[in-house]
Amino acid sequence: MTAQKGRDLLLKIYDGIGTFVTVAGLRTRQIALNAETVDITDSESAGRWRELLSGAGLKRASINGSGIFKDAACDALVRETFFDGTTPDWRIVIPDFGELSGVFQITALEYGGQHNGEVTFEIVLESAGEILFQAV
């Protein structure tokens, strides 16, 4: 696999009327997939090495991004989702790799800006259910 452009990683939210909308002009993005372990080590564990229970523990996905909103409709959709506390469907498109999809909740939404520049935002999403992966 060759290198891909970071700008091609897309974050999309379901708009409630049948389509997925790309969330603004994200300039930075980060995806974190985590799985907790369940330690089942006991006094009879071979060589006193730690043992983990296969297939147990919680899995979670976190998405962070920052950028600028491209229009008022996109800004409103994200803002309403945050204030309503809903968990809509999201798609995260990773070029030449695949797509993550599932429900996420916006856990942080921050706005900022310089006096001589555009308004920016930062968003943090946390998985709120099963996340599926589909390879390209």
N, CA, C and O of each residue as an XYZ file, in Angstrom:
544
protein
N       0.843     -1.171      0.000
C       0.000      0.000      0.000
C       0.886      1.232      0.000
O       1.804      1.340      0.813
N       0.622      2.144     -0.892
C       1.383      3.379     -0.943
C       0.770      4.409      0.004
O      -0.323      4.204      0.532
N       1.477      5.509      0.211
C       0.992      6.566      1.093
C      -0.259      7.225      0.509
O      -0.407      7.336     -0.708
N      -1.146      7.655      1.391
C      -2.364      8.344      0.972
C      -2.360      9.766      1.518
O      -1.671     10.075      2.490
N      -3.136     10.615      0.879
C      -3.287     11.988      1.336
C      -4.206     12.006      2.554
O      -5.270     11.386      2.546
N      -3.790     12.721      3.599
C      -4.608     12.836      4.797
C      -5.950     13.477      4.533
O      -6.929     13.179      5.217
N      -6.007     14.354      3.547
C      -7.272     15.037      3.258
C      -8.323     14.090      2.689
O      -9.505     14.432      2.659
N      -7.913     12.907      2.240
C      -8.854     11.955      1.677
C      -9.556     11.117      2.735
O     -10.487     10.377      2.415
N      -9.126     11.220      3.994
C      -9.813     10.539      5.081
C     -11.060     11.369      5.401
O     -10.952     12.532      5.789
N     -12.237     10.771      5.239
C     -13.485     11.514      5.360
C     -14.296     11.064      6.564
O     -14.332      9.881      6.905
N     -14.942     12.025      7.199
C     -15.846     11.790      8.310
C     -17.234     12.205      7.847
O     -17.460     13.365      7.501
N     -18.182     11.235      7.843
C     -19.525     11.500      7.325
C     -20.567     11.162      8.377
O     -20.439     10.175      9.100
N     -21.611     11.999      8.455
C     -22.716     11.800      9.394
C     -24.008     11.595      8.609
O     -24.223     12.213      7.567
N     -24.854     10.723      9.125
C     -26.161     10.494      8.503
C     -27.054     11.688      8.797
O     -27.186     12.096      9.951
N     -27.660     12.243      7.776
C     -28.453     13.471      7.938
C     -29.906     13.221      8.327
O     -30.669     14.174      8.489
N     -30.302     11.965      8.477
C     -31.665     11.651      8.894
C     -32.670     11.588      7.760
O     -33.824     11.215      7.974
N     -32.246     11.951      6.548
C     -33.182     11.928      5.412
C     -32.653     11.092      4.252
O     -33.088     11.257      3.113
N     -31.714     10.196      4.544
C     -31.302      9.252      3.515
C     -29.902      9.376      2.961
O     -29.516      8.568      2.115
N     -29.117     10.357      3.399
C     -27.760     10.491      2.868
C     -26.753     10.726      3.982
O     -27.104     11.135      5.089
N     -25.501     10.461      3.664
C     -24.389     10.753      4.565
C     -23.716     12.021      4.067
O     -23.390     12.138      2.886
N     -23.511     12.970      4.973
C     -22.937     14.265      4.649
C     -21.511     14.333      5.184
O     -21.268     14.009      6.346
N     -20.573     14.751      4.347
C     -19.204     14.927      4.796
C     -19.153     16.091      5.780
O     -19.650     17.179      5.490
N     -18.554     15.860      6.939
C     -18.493     16.876      7.987
C     -17.405     17.885      7.662
O     -16.217     17.637      7.868
N     -17.834     19.009      7.157
C     -17.009     20.193      6.995
C     -15.669     19.944      6.339
O     -15.455     18.919      5.691
N     -14.770     20.894      6.516
C     -13.424     20.797      5.973
C     -12.474     20.381      7.066
O     -11.798     21.223      7.657
N     -12.412     19.097      7.343
C     -11.520     18.622      8.399
C     -10.076     18.748      7.948
O      -9.702     18.259      6.883
N      -9.275     19.402      8.761
C      -7.860     19.586      8.439
C      -6.994     18.554      9.136
O      -5.952     18.156      8.615
N      -7.421     18.122     10.313
C      -6.698     17.058     11.007
C      -7.714     16.024     11.479
O      -8.845     16.362     11.828
N      -7.297     14.763     11.484
C      -8.160     13.672     11.891
C      -7.325     12.597     12.548
O      -6.164     12.383     12.200
N      -7.937     11.924     13.506
C      -7.265     10.810     14.153
C      -8.306      9.776     14.546
O      -9.372     10.116     15.059
N      -7.991      8.520     14.301
C      -8.866      7.407     14.654
C      -8.113      6.527     15.643
O      -6.959      6.165     15.413
N      -8.773      6.187     16.742
C      -8.173      5.287     17.725
C      -9.124      4.127     17.981
O     -10.286      4.337     18.329
N      -8.637      2.913     17.811
C      -9.395      1.709     18.107
C      -8.734      1.042     19.301
O      -7.526      0.804     19.297
N      -9.528      0.741     20.325
C      -8.967      0.181     21.560
C      -9.765     -1.032     22.003
O     -10.967     -1.127     21.756
N      -9.075     -1.961     22.666
C      -9.722     -3.133     23.255
C      -9.113     -3.363     24.634
O      -7.893     -3.447     24.776
N      -9.963     -3.464     25.640
C      -9.492     -3.745     26.996
C      -9.206     -5.237     27.125
O      -9.739     -6.059     26.380
N      -8.368     -5.556     28.069
C      -8.054     -6.961     28.327
C      -8.741     -7.408     29.613
O      -9.061     -6.593     30.479
N      -8.964     -8.720     29.724
C      -9.488     -9.323     30.945
C      -8.428    -10.313     31.426
O      -8.186    -11.345     30.800
N      -7.813     -9.976     32.535
C      -6.717    -10.766     33.107
C      -7.294    -11.930     33.900
O      -8.061    -11.726     34.841
N      -6.920    -13.167     33.516
C      -7.394    -14.366     34.224
C      -6.228    -15.141     34.837
O      -6.328    -16.344     35.078
N      -5.130    -14.444     35.083
C      -3.946    -15.077     35.671
C      -4.261    -15.562     37.078
O      -4.931    -14.879     37.851
N      -3.764    -16.756     37.396
C      -3.907    -17.257     38.766
C      -2.610    -17.931     39.198
O      -1.622    -17.922     38.464
N      -2.621    -18.504     40.372
C      -1.392    -19.085     40.922
C      -0.895    -20.284     40.124
O       0.258    -20.684     40.279
N      -1.729    -20.860     39.282
C      -1.325    -22.009     38.479
C      -1.006    -21.636     37.030
O      -0.837    -22.523     36.195
N      -0.922    -20.365     36.723
C      -0.591    -19.930     35.362
C       0.839    -20.355     35.039
O       1.739    -20.183     35.860
N       1.047    -20.905     33.854
C       2.340    -21.439     33.437
C       3.434    -20.380     33.559
O       3.358    -19.309     32.957
N       4.452    -20.710     34.352
C       5.601    -19.821     34.500
C       5.243    -18.473     35.115
O       6.034    -17.531     35.057
N       4.056    -18.379     35.703
C       3.547    -17.140     36.302
C       3.408    -16.012     35.278
O       3.485    -14.828     35.606
N       3.201    -16.426     34.027
C       2.949    -15.447     32.962
C       1.486    -15.029     32.998
O       0.607    -15.817     33.349
N       1.251    -13.822     32.640
C      -0.113    -13.305     32.600
C      -0.902    -14.065     31.543
O      -0.379    -14.388     30.476
N      -2.175    -14.350     31.853
C      -3.089    -14.981     30.916
C      -4.260    -14.035     30.683
O      -4.767    -13.410     31.614
N      -4.683    -13.941     29.420
C      -5.803    -13.076     29.053
C      -6.948    -13.913     28.514
O      -6.735    -14.914     27.829
N      -8.156    -13.497     28.828
C      -9.342    -14.193     28.356
C      -9.638    -13.747     26.931
O      -9.936    -12.579     26.680
N      -9.551    -14.685     26.011
C      -9.758    -14.391     24.597
C     -11.196    -13.953     24.322
O     -12.144    -14.558     24.821
N     -11.346    -12.899     23.528
C     -12.660    -12.441     23.109
C     -13.439    -11.667     24.155
O     -14.606    -11.344     23.930
N     -12.830    -11.358     25.290
C     -13.529    -10.625     26.345
C     -13.047     -9.173     26.358
O     -12.141     -8.804     25.611
N     -13.645     -8.381     27.189
C     -13.239     -6.979     27.313
C     -14.014     -6.078     26.374
O     -14.641     -6.535     25.418
N     -13.960     -4.806     26.662
C     -14.668     -3.814     25.868
C     -13.832     -3.324     24.707
O     -12.614     -3.181     24.815
N     -14.497     -3.068     23.598
C     -13.862     -2.446     22.435
C     -14.456     -1.063     22.287
O     -15.623     -0.845     22.614
N     -13.656     -0.121     21.792
C     -14.188      1.211     21.556
C     -13.410      1.891     20.450
O     -12.262      1.549     20.166
N     -14.060      2.855     19.838
C     -13.423      3.654     18.800
C     -13.596      5.123     19.160
O     -14.656      5.537     19.630
N     -12.556      5.897     18.939
C     -12.594      7.345     19.152
C     -12.144      8.023     17.875
O     -11.201      7.578     17.220
N     -12.817      9.092     17.529
C     -12.473      9.885     16.355
C     -12.279     11.326     16.815
O     -13.139     11.882     17.497
N     -11.163     11.925     16.449
C     -10.896     13.340     16.725
C     -10.679     14.045     15.406
O     -10.072     13.491     14.490
N     -11.173     15.263     15.309
C     -10.944     16.039     14.097
C     -11.045     17.518     14.377
O     -11.672     17.940     15.349
N     -10.429     18.296     13.525
C     -10.559     19.745     13.618
C     -10.542     20.322     12.211
O      -9.968     19.739     11.291
N     -11.181     21.478     12.059
C     -11.229     22.094     10.746
C     -12.162     23.272     10.722
O     -12.315     23.982     11.716
N     -12.796     23.481      9.567
C     -13.741     24.580      9.393
C     -15.026     24.032      8.784
O     -14.992     23.115      7.963
N     -16.152     24.597      9.189
C     -17.422     24.186      8.589
C     -17.544     24.810      7.211
O     -17.233     25.985      7.020
N     -18.006     24.005      6.241
C     -18.116     24.489      4.870
C     -19.377     25.296      4.626
O     -19.427     26.117      3.711
N     -20.411     25.063      5.454
C     -21.647     25.824      5.300
C     -22.452     25.754      6.588
O     -22.141     24.971      7.485
N     -23.490     26.582      6.671
C     -24.313     26.662      7.869
C     -25.081     25.365      8.125
O     -25.309     25.007      9.281
N     -25.480     24.661      7.075
C     -26.241     23.421      7.241
C     -25.410     22.348      7.926
O     -25.909     21.648      8.807
N     -24.151     22.212      7.534
C     -23.255     21.225      8.145
C     -23.007     21.582      9.612
O     -23.043     20.714     10.484
N     -22.758     22.855      9.872
C     -22.558     23.341     11.237
C     -23.791     23.027     12.082
O     -23.664     22.533     13.202
N     -24.974     23.311     11.557
C     -26.217     23.085     12.294
C     -26.435     21.605     12.589
O     -26.846     21.251     13.695
N     -26.168     20.744     11.624
C     -26.358     19.301     11.819
C     -25.475     18.778     12.942
O     -25.940     18.032     13.803
N     -24.208     19.164     12.939
C     -23.284     18.711     13.982
C     -23.672     19.313     15.329
O     -23.695     18.604     16.335
N     -23.973     20.588     15.363
C     -24.340     21.270     16.608
C     -25.608     20.655     17.210
O     -25.656     20.393     18.411
N     -26.635     20.423     16.382
C     -27.879     19.820     16.871
C     -27.643     18.404     17.395
O     -28.223     18.006     18.404
N     -26.798     17.655     16.710
C     -26.471     16.305     17.163
C     -25.827     16.342     18.541
O     -26.138     15.520     19.403
N     -24.926     17.303     18.745
C     -24.270     17.431     20.053
C     -25.284     17.808     21.132
O     -25.358     17.140     22.163
N     -26.064     18.866     20.913
C     -26.983     19.342     21.947
C     -28.119     18.362     22.219
O     -28.615     18.293     23.343
N     -28.536     17.608     21.214
C     -29.576     16.602     21.415
C     -29.035     15.348     22.105
O     -29.807     14.567     22.663
N     -27.713     15.151     22.069
C     -27.106     13.972     22.682
C     -27.425     12.687     21.945
O     -27.359     11.602     22.523
N     -27.774     12.805     20.665
C     -28.137     11.623     19.887
C     -26.895     10.875     19.398
O     -25.778     11.391     19.441
N     -27.119      9.669     18.941
C     -26.030      8.831     18.438
C     -26.358      8.380     17.018
O     -26.767      7.239     16.807
N     -26.182      9.266     16.052
C     -26.491      8.898     14.667
C     -25.428      7.980     14.068
O     -24.369      7.754     14.653
N     -25.740      7.466     12.899
C     -24.767      6.672     12.146
C     -23.699      7.594     11.565
O     -23.989      8.695     11.098
N     -22.474      7.119     11.608
C     -21.339      7.832     11.028
C     -20.582      6.866     10.132
O     -20.643      5.651     10.325
N     -19.881      7.400      9.167
C     -18.964      6.626      8.321
C     -17.628      7.335      8.313
O     -17.554      8.553      8.150
N     -16.573      6.558      8.490
C     -15.219      7.085      8.430
C     -14.534      6.372      7.278
O     -14.261      5.173      7.353
N     -14.258      7.108      6.219
C     -13.683      6.546      4.998
C     -12.176      6.715      5.063
O     -11.665      7.832      5.150
N     -11.467      5.588      5.019
C     -10.003      5.579      5.045
C      -9.548      5.151      3.657
O      -9.754      4.000      3.273
N      -8.926      6.061      2.889
C      -8.598      5.755      1.489
C      -7.719      4.517      1.329
O      -6.771      4.305      2.085
N      -8.052      3.720      0.346
C      -7.315      2.503     -0.005
C      -7.234      1.490      1.139
O      -6.415      0.572      1.093
N      -8.072      1.646      2.160
C      -8.050      0.745      3.305
C      -9.445      0.190      3.553
O      -9.644     -1.024      3.584
N     -10.410      1.092      3.731
C     -11.766      0.646      3.983
C     -12.603      1.717      4.643
O     -12.297      2.907      4.574
N     -13.669      1.266      5.287
C     -14.607      2.194      5.912
C     -15.076      1.632      7.243
O     -15.455      0.465      7.345
N     -15.043      2.480      8.256
C     -15.623      2.151      9.550
C     -17.015      2.757      9.578
O     -17.212      3.876      9.105
N     -17.980      2.037     10.122
C     -19.331      2.588     10.218
C     -19.980      2.124     11.508
O     -19.725      1.023     11.997
N     -20.822      2.989     12.045
C     -21.540      2.670     13.269
C     -22.046      3.924     13.932
O     -21.931      5.023     13.389
N     -22.610      3.752     15.116
C     -23.141      4.894     15.846
C     -22.076      5.472     16.767
O     -21.332      4.747     17.428
N     -22.029      6.794     16.788
C     -21.092      7.527     17.628
C     -21.834      8.665     18.304
O     -22.835      9.165     17.790
N     -21.334      9.067     19.461
C     -21.843     10.260     20.134
C     -20.751     11.319     20.130
O     -19.578     11.020     20.357
N     -21.149     12.555     19.870
C     -20.198     13.661     19.962
C     -19.996     13.958     21.439
O     -20.938     14.352     22.127
N     -18.770     13.770     21.937
C     -18.491     13.998     23.356
C     -17.797     15.326     23.601
O     -17.706     15.774     24.744
N     -17.309     15.959     22.550
C     -16.720     17.293     22.687
C     -16.889     18.032     21.364
O     -16.705     17.465     20.287
N     -17.240     19.296     21.471
C     -17.378     20.169     20.311
C     -16.893     21.547     20.740
O     -17.513     22.199     21.581
N     -15.788     21.983     20.161
C     -15.181     23.249     20.549
C     -15.060     24.163     19.338
O     -14.782     23.710     18.228
N     -15.271     25.436     19.564
C     -15.131     26.444     18.516
C     -14.014     27.400     18.910
O     -13.800     27.667     20.093
N     -13.306     27.910     17.914
C     -12.239     28.873     18.175
C     -11.952     29.689     16.933
O     -12.539     29.464     15.875
N     -11.052     30.629     17.074
C     -10.672     31.426     15.917
C      -9.769     32.581     16.300
O      -9.801     33.069     17.430
N      -8.970     33.005     15.349
C      -8.108     34.175     15.491
C      -8.869     35.403     15.019
O      -9.806     35.288     14.229
N      -8.478     36.567     15.493
C      -9.180     37.788     15.088
C      -9.039     38.063     13.591
O      -9.870     38.758     13.006
N      -8.005     37.527     12.979
C      -7.797     37.756     11.549
C      -7.928     36.471     10.731
O      -7.315     36.343      9.672
N      -8.726     35.521     11.221
C      -8.872     34.246     10.506
C     -10.286     33.700     10.621
O     -11.187     34.360     11.137
N     -10.460     32.480     10.129
C     -11.759     31.833     10.102
C     -12.072     31.188     11.453
O     -11.180     30.964     12.271
N     -13.361     30.893     11.669
C     -13.782     30.149     12.847
C     -13.442     28.681     12.607
O     -13.722     28.136     11.539
N     -12.847     28.057     13.592
C     -12.491     26.640     13.508
C     -13.283     25.861     14.553
O     -13.872     26.444     15.464
N     -13.290     24.550     14.411
C     -13.945     23.703     15.407
C     -13.102     22.456     15.623
O     -12.302     22.065     14.772
N     -13.301     21.845     16.782
C     -12.721     20.543     17.093
C     -13.857     19.649     17.560
O     -14.759     20.085     18.275
N     -13.798     18.391     17.145
C     -14.863     17.447     17.470
C     -14.240     16.141     17.954
O     -13.204     15.706     17.450
N     -14.891     15.524     18.941
C     -14.488     14.206     19.433
C     -15.722     13.315     19.412
O     -16.772     13.679     19.942
N     -15.587     12.154     18.799
C     -16.663     11.165     18.727
C     -16.238      9.915     19.479
O     -15.082      9.497     19.403
N     -17.174      9.321     20.203
C     -16.937      8.048     20.890
C     -17.970      7.043     20.414
O     -19.151      7.367     20.285
N     -17.522      5.821     20.154
C     -18.445      4.784     19.677
C     -19.526      4.537     20.728
O     -19.274      4.588     21.932
N     -20.738      4.267     20.236
C     -21.883      4.029     21.113
C     -22.597      2.738     20.735
O     -23.782      2.565     21.019
N     -21.876      1.850     20.103
C     -22.428      0.576     19.670
C     -21.387     -0.142     18.832
O     -20.222      0.255     18.796
N     -21.809     -1.190     18.167
C     -20.894     -1.982     17.353
C     -20.394     -1.157     16.162
O     -21.165     -0.469     15.493
N     -19.095     -1.247     15.921
C     -18.459     -0.585     14.786
C     -18.080     -1.667     13.781
O     -17.431     -2.655     14.124
N     -18.491     -1.462     12.550
C     -18.201     -2.431     11.493
C     -17.114     -1.899     10.586
O     -17.002     -0.689     10.385
N     -16.312     -2.798     10.037
C     -15.268     -2.427      9.083
C     -15.539     -3.139      7.770
O     -15.811     -4.340      7.743
N     -15.464     -2.392      6.695
C     -15.582     -2.964      5.355
C     -14.353     -2.582      4.564
O     -14.106     -1.398      4.336
N     -13.576     -3.569      4.140
C     -12.365     -3.323      3.372
C     -12.705     -2.835      1.971
O     -13.783     -3.111      1.446
N     -11.775     -2.111      1.381
C     -11.956     -1.617      0.009
C     -11.859     -2.784     -0.942
O     -11.981     -2.605     -2.154
